[in-house]
Amino acid sequence: MLERMKELLKRKDLCVMATESEGIPHCSLMSYMASDDGREVWMLTLTGTKKYRNLLANPNVSLLVDTREDNRAPGRPRPMALTMNGRFRSSDSPKQEADLRRRLVERHPVLEELAKDPAARVLIVRILSFQLLDGIAEAHFRETD
């Protein structure tokens, strides 16, 4: 089941990211890219945003990926929602930052201008757990090792 969850994460490229500061949650729609092993999610944002300030104050994050757009026709397959809890960190080096920016722009060309902005930073979220809701009532939870 964990591999099924990771495959859904790698197949999609938009998520809702929830951050929190002083007890107030904040959600952001984000373009993302998952690492090959499905253990990390990479995103790009400006340092002046609320989400970035929230992450600096509290590195805990929740991400939501879903399949609602996969098939909008009547009789569509059951929708799935994948919730991940994780922890934010910054890149380890300027080389890693540049490599992740390049990879994000390759996956999301619309991010090219943002990636060039000196105030932009790569967000790295290490996934700690996955919860897959398959349909209305079938749920699966897995912690990462």
Phi, psi and omega in degrees: 000323179300320179294323177298319179295315180295323178295320176297316178301315183287330182286324182272171180214009174233138178218164168258126178252127177253126174241174182210145172209132180053037177079006182248118179284156179216129180249143179223136173278126188228139166281140182216170172220137178263149175294161182302327181272359178070019181261344179227153174236136181243136180219171181230136177209168175271149183290342180273003184277157177299319181298320180292316177299319178299317181295325177293325179281327183211107185284357178285137184217152173236137180239145177232126174238138180220171184249019186300333182270356183297323181204106182268359182288156175303144180076017182301159178298161179302133177289151176238146176230126180249116177255132179235136171256140182205187182228129179284145168212159175274167178293156183282335186203162175300326179296314179296318179302313181295319180295316180292323175300313181301313181295321178296319179292324176299319180283326183228083181305334179297342180274001186303311181295317178300318181297334179279344183290127180298339179272002179276145178225146172278131174262127176247123178245117175277121182283127179258331179204156177236141169227119180254122172258115183252103188082208185272326189233352183269110183239145179225132180239136177217132170272151176275158181263000000 
